[in-house]
Amino acid sequence: MALMIIQLLIVLAALYVGSRYGSLALGAISGLGLAILVFGFGMKPGTPPTDVIYIIIAAVTCAGILQASGGMDWLIQLAEKLLRKHPERISILAPFCTFFLTVLVGTGHVVYTLMPIIVDIAIKKGIRPERPCAVASVASQVGITCSPIAAAVVAFVTISNANGYGVSIPQVLMVTIPACLIGLFFAALASYHRGKDLDKDPDFQKRISDPAVRDYVYGSEATTLDKVIDKNAKLAVYIFLCAILVIVGLAFCQMIMSKEALEKLPKMNIAIQIIMLSATALIIIFSKVDLKKAAAGTVWRSGMVAVVAIYGIAWMADTYFGNYMDQIKEMLTGLVTMYPWSIAVVFFLVSVLINSQGAVVVAMLPLAYSLGIPGPVLLGVFPSVYGYFFIPNYPSDIATVNFDRTGTTVIGKYLLNHSFMMPGLVSVIVATIVGYAMTMLLFPGYFASF
């Protein structure tokens, strides 16, 4: 037991040190932790998550090419038109815009372009920017468990099927999308009157008493409406959306096809890679994309960083848990048998450490299945894999703080008293409860034994 605890501390230390340096370091330092476990303690190496990594590479490459084509600018422009048409509802509409953008492109990093616009609209309407900004940043990450091309969703389906729970992408989305939308709605409501209005906030009024600060806050303007979107960019969006529809349609077909017919088709993880790469090729050919812009874009770079993070984290976690599976089962089986939903707490806490929903799924879902937790239970608590808002060191949260010229969106003096804590907790807790309730209604037989 002492050796098991020492090795667990090595795993946690690798995650902690990696998180201090950033996402790329998370994967590399997790690799160092893996080396210590394998060469220092003689552990049998686990299996690297190659299937998930290949899917991420294919999806991120397609999204990166979409960004380079200008197609993502068009999506942002459409969102901005909606927000500027109803500026008084910015606190409700902003999080849903960032949520659906993430659902479409499979990454929350699209928020960087939209966030300055949200701030600008809020300031000009006299609304405290913290209200829409904090929940919009949270929403951009919540959308990951609702995207058919996100690594977390594909990994959930792939691992579940390998463990005897035959769930498809549409079935996952039928639970996660309504659950997360309800969670975000409550988070937006909780944020609607948060803090003092700008004209009644003494701290803000004191800051803008300085003419230079006032000019900085009110003199700037962020917009994409002046950008000219050419037909090639729009064509890229249509190709990208068609690829997503083909993936979802194929998944629906596989739900109703016979076993014999299914055997003739490639597995879903392979199909997604083929479709995404084909869509990438079509965008390159017909939209005349500058490939250098794709490699330098935020979407492709952040996606490749996520690949490295998941690679190291998941491999290290699989090595540790694989070697201690019997002991872990003995310790946790009683708890998860009595309270199967408690695995949500584990997912959340692990996410706080590793800043990646895909990595949480790849690292922890096999363990959850090995503990005997039914697939519908795990589907119900799927939204709980987002917990990295808890410590505000994620790039989108930090960027949001910097975008808010009024200084109302903050990290907080005591680290945890930051602007993202309340909307994050409300959104994830409500979404997890709703998701769990939905699966109880949809799959009552699985819950009868608990």
WOPESUL-V668339 format. One record per residue. N is the residue number from 1. SS is DSSP state (H for helix, E for strand, C for the rest). PHI is phi in radians with two decimals (* if undefined). PSI is psi as a letter, one per 40 degrees, with the letter a starting at -180 (* if undefined). Layout:
# WOPESUL-V668339
n: {N/N}
ss: {SS/SS}
phi: {PHI/PHI}
psi: {PSI/PSI}
This chain:
# WOPESUL-V668339
n: {1/2/3/4/5/6/7/8/9/10/11/12/13/14/15/16/17/18/19/20/21/22/23/24/25/26/27/28/29/30/31/32/33/34/35/36/37/38/39/40/41/42/43/44/45/46/47/48/49/50/51/52/53/54/55/56/57/58/59/60/61/62/63/64/65/66/67/68/69/70/71/72/73/74/75/76/77/78/79/80/81/82/83/84/85/86/87/88/89/90/91/92/93/94/95/96/97/98/99/100/101/102/103/104/105/106/107/108/109/110/111/112/113/114/115/116/117/118/119/120/121/122/123/124/125/126/127/128/129/130/131/132/133/134/135/136/137/138/139/140/141/142/143/144/145/146/147/148/149/150/151/152/153/154/155/156/157/158/159/160/161/162/163/164/165/166/167/168/169/170/171/172/173/174/175/176/177/178/179/180/181/182/183/184/185/186/187/188/189/190/191/192/193/194/195/196/197/198/199/200/201/202/203/204/205/206/207/208/209/210/211/212/213/214/215/216/217/218/219/220/221/222/223/224/225/226/227/228/229/230/231/232/233/234/235/236/237/238/239/240/241/242/243/244/245/246/247/248/249/250/251/252/253/254/255/256/257/258/259/260/261/262/263/264/265/266/267/268/269/270/271/272/273/274/275/276/277/278/279/280/281/282/283/284/285/286/287/288/289/290/291/292/293/294/295/296/297/298/299/300/301/302/303/304/305/306/307/308/309/310/311/312/313/314/315/316/317/318/319/320/321/322/323/324/325/326/327/328/329/330/331/332/333/334/335/336/337/338/339/340/341/342/343/344/345/346/347/348/349/350/351/352/353/354/355/356/357/358/359/360/361/362/363/364/365/366/367/368/369/370/371/372/373/374/375/376/377/378/379/380/381/382/383/384/385/386/387/388/389/390/391/392/393/394/395/396/397/398/399/400/401/402/403/404/405/406/407/408/409/410/411/412/413/414/415/416/417/418/419/420/421/422/423/424/425/426/427/428/429/430/431/432/433/434/435/436/437/438/439/440/441/442/443/444/445/446/447/448/449/450}
ss: {C/H/H/H/H/H/H/H/H/H/H/H/H/H/H/H/H/H/H/H/H/C/H/H/H/H/H/H/H/H/H/H/H/H/H/H/H/H/H/H/C/C/C/C/C/C/C/C/C/H/H/H/H/H/H/H/H/H/H/H/H/H/H/H/H/H/H/H/H/C/H/H/H/H/H/H/H/H/H/H/H/H/H/H/H/C/H/H/H/H/H/H/H/H/H/H/H/H/H/H/H/H/H/H/H/C/C/H/H/H/H/H/H/H/H/H/H/H/H/H/H/H/H/H/H/C/C/C/H/H/H/H/H/H/H/H/H/H/H/H/H/H/H/H/H/H/C/C/C/C/H/H/H/H/H/H/H/H/H/H/H/H/C/C/C/C/C/C/H/H/H/H/H/H/H/H/H/H/H/H/H/H/H/H/H/H/H/H/H/H/H/C/C/C/C/C/C/H/H/H/C/H/H/H/H/H/H/C/C/C/H/H/H/H/H/H/H/H/H/C/C/C/C/C/C/C/C/C/C/C/H/H/H/H/H/H/H/H/H/H/H/H/H/H/H/H/H/H/H/H/H/H/H/H/H/H/C/C/H/H/H/H/H/C/C/C/C/H/H/H/H/H/H/H/H/H/H/H/H/H/H/H/H/H/H/H/H/C/C/C/H/H/H/H/H/H/C/H/H/H/H/H/H/H/H/H/H/H/H/H/H/H/H/H/H/H/H/H/H/H/H/H/H/C/H/H/H/H/H/H/H/H/H/H/H/H/H/H/C/H/H/H/H/H/H/H/H/H/H/H/H/H/H/H/C/C/H/H/H/H/H/H/H/H/H/H/H/H/H/H/C/C/C/C/H/H/H/H/H/H/C/H/H/H/H/C/C/C/C/C/C/C/C/C/H/H/H/H/H/H/H/H/H/C/C/C/C/C/C/C/C/C/C/C/C/C/C/C/H/H/H/H/H/H/H/H/H/H/H/H/H/H/H/H/H/H/H/H/H/H/H/H/C/H/H/H/H/C/C/C}
phi: {*/-1.07/-1.15/-1.07/-1.19/-1.05/-1.20/-1.12/-1.10/-1.14/-1.05/-1.14/-1.12/-1.10/-1.16/-1.15/-1.11/-1.08/-1.16/-1.25/-1.66/2.14/-1.04/-1.10/-1.18/-1.00/-1.19/-1.18/-1.26/-1.11/-1.11/-1.16/-1.06/-1.05/-1.08/-1.12/-1.15/-1.40/-1.52/-1.47/-1.96/1.27/-1.24/-1.31/-1.08/-1.37/-1.85/-1.15/-1.42/-1.12/-1.02/-1.14/-1.08/-1.08/-1.15/-1.05/-1.04/-1.13/-1.20/-1.20/-1.09/-1.14/-1.15/-1.15/-1.15/-1.06/-1.11/-1.14/-1.28/1.64/-1.11/-1.19/-1.07/-1.15/-1.08/-1.11/-1.09/-1.09/-1.13/-1.10/-1.03/-1.11/-1.16/-1.29/-1.26/-2.26/-1.11/-1.21/-1.87/-1.01/-1.20/-1.65/-1.30/-1.00/-1.11/-1.27/-1.15/-1.16/-1.07/-1.26/-1.09/-1.15/-1.01/-1.22/-1.78/1.41/-2.51/-1.44/-1.32/-1.17/-1.11/-1.05/-1.36/-1.45/-1.07/-1.04/-1.22/-1.05/-1.07/-1.07/-1.11/-1.08/-1.08/-1.19/-1.63/1.36/-1.61/-1.06/-1.04/-0.97/-1.08/-1.38/-1.17/-1.10/-1.27/-1.20/-1.12/-1.06/-1.09/-1.13/-1.60/-1.04/-1.12/-1.12/-1.33/-2.08/-1.76/-1.18/-1.96/-1.31/-1.06/-1.09/-1.19/-1.11/-1.14/-1.05/-1.15/-1.09/-1.20/-1.10/-1.09/-1.20/-1.84/1.57/-1.81/-1.39/-1.87/-1.96/-1.03/-1.02/-1.13/-1.11/-1.18/-1.15/-1.68/-1.23/-1.11/-1.12/-1.11/-1.25/-1.11/-1.14/-1.05/-1.18/-1.06/-1.18/-1.13/-1.17/-1.09/-1.14/-1.63/-1.07/-2.04/-1.22/1.19/-1.49/-1.06/-1.00/-1.30/-2.02/-1.60/-1.09/-1.14/-1.16/-1.10/-1.16/-1.15/-1.42/-1.16/-1.40/-0.98/-1.16/-1.18/-1.07/-1.14/-1.13/-1.27/-1.75/-1.52/-1.52/-2.57/-2.05/-2.76/-1.98/-1.19/-1.50/-1.37/-1.59/-1.68/-1.45/-1.18/-1.15/-1.14/-1.16/-1.09/-1.07/-1.11/-1.09/-1.11/-1.09/-1.14/-1.09/-1.09/-1.11/-1.11/-1.12/-1.07/-1.15/-1.10/-1.11/-1.13/-1.11/-1.06/-1.16/-1.22/-1.92/-1.35/-1.26/-1.09/-1.16/-1.19/-1.10/-1.14/-1.49/-1.73/-1.20/-1.09/-1.08/-1.14/-1.25/-1.07/-1.07/-1.09/-1.11/-1.15/-1.15/-1.17/-1.14/-1.11/-1.03/-1.10/-1.14/-1.13/-1.07/-1.23/-1.65/-1.87/0.92/-1.44/-1.41/-1.14/-1.14/-1.16/-1.13/-1.17/-1.60/-1.27/-1.15/-1.16/-1.17/-1.12/-1.16/-1.17/-1.19/-1.10/-1.10/-1.03/-1.12/-1.07/-1.11/-0.97/-1.27/-1.09/-1.13/-1.17/-1.12/-1.13/-1.11/-1.15/-1.15/-1.17/-1.10/-1.36/-2.10/-1.04/-1.11/-1.14/-1.17/-1.03/-1.07/-1.34/-1.85/-1.00/-1.04/-1.15/-1.29/-1.23/-1.34/-2.27/-1.05/-1.19/-1.12/-1.10/-1.07/-1.12/-1.11/-0.98/-1.09/-1.13/-1.15/-1.11/-1.00/-1.39/-1.96/0.96/-2.72/-1.20/-1.07/-1.18/-1.07/-1.10/-1.14/-1.40/-1.88/-1.12/-1.03/-1.09/-1.07/-1.15/-1.17/-1.43/1.54/-1.31/-1.12/-0.97/-1.05/-1.12/-1.17/-1.12/-1.09/-1.66/-0.93/-1.04/-1.32/-1.32/-1.79/-2.39/-1.41/-1.28/-1.01/-1.85/-1.35/-2.08/-1.39/-0.92/-1.18/-1.22/-1.10/-1.10/-1.08/-1.02/-1.24/-1.24/-1.29/-1.20/-1.41/1.36/-1.46/-1.56/-2.30/-1.37/1.80/-1.10/-1.84/1.18/-1.50/-1.59/-1.87/-1.20/-1.58/-1.11/-1.10/-1.12/-1.15/-1.12/-1.06/-1.09/-1.21/-1.12/-1.13/-1.08/-1.18/-1.12/-1.12/-1.07/-1.12/-1.13/-1.10/-1.23/-1.11/-1.32/-1.36/-2.26/-1.07/-1.10/-1.23/-1.70/-1.10/-1.47/-1.64}
psi: {d/d/d/d/d/d/d/d/d/d/d/d/d/d/d/d/d/d/d/d/d/i/d/d/d/d/d/d/d/d/d/d/d/d/d/d/d/d/d/d/e/f/i/h/i/a/h/i/g/d/d/d/d/d/d/d/d/d/d/d/d/d/d/d/d/d/d/d/e/e/d/d/d/d/d/d/d/d/d/d/d/d/d/d/d/g/d/e/f/d/d/d/d/d/d/d/d/d/d/d/d/d/d/d/e/e/i/e/e/e/d/d/d/d/d/d/d/d/d/d/d/d/d/d/e/e/h/h/d/d/d/d/d/d/d/d/d/d/d/d/d/d/e/d/e/e/h/e/e/i/d/d/d/d/d/d/d/d/d/d/d/d/e/e/h/g/i/i/d/d/d/d/d/d/d/d/d/d/d/d/d/d/d/d/d/d/d/d/d/d/e/d/f/h/i/i/i/d/e/e/h/d/d/d/d/d/d/e/d/h/d/d/d/d/d/d/d/e/e/i/h/h/i/e/d/e/h/h/h/i/d/d/d/d/d/d/d/d/d/d/d/d/d/d/d/d/d/d/d/d/d/d/d/d/d/e/i/i/d/d/d/d/d/e/i/i/i/d/d/d/d/d/d/d/d/d/d/d/d/d/d/d/d/d/d/e/e/f/h/h/d/d/d/d/d/e/i/d/d/d/d/d/d/d/d/d/d/d/d/d/d/d/d/d/d/d/d/d/d/d/d/d/d/f/d/d/d/d/d/d/d/e/d/d/d/d/d/d/g/d/e/e/d/d/d/d/d/d/d/d/d/d/d/e/f/h/d/d/d/d/d/d/d/d/d/d/d/d/d/d/e/e/h/i/d/d/d/d/d/d/e/d/e/e/e/h/e/e/e/d/h/g/e/i/d/d/d/d/d/d/d/d/d/h/e/e/e/d/h/i/d/i/d/f/d/e/f/i/d/e/d/d/d/d/d/d/d/d/d/d/d/d/d/d/d/d/d/d/d/d/d/d/g/d/d/d/e/d/e/*}
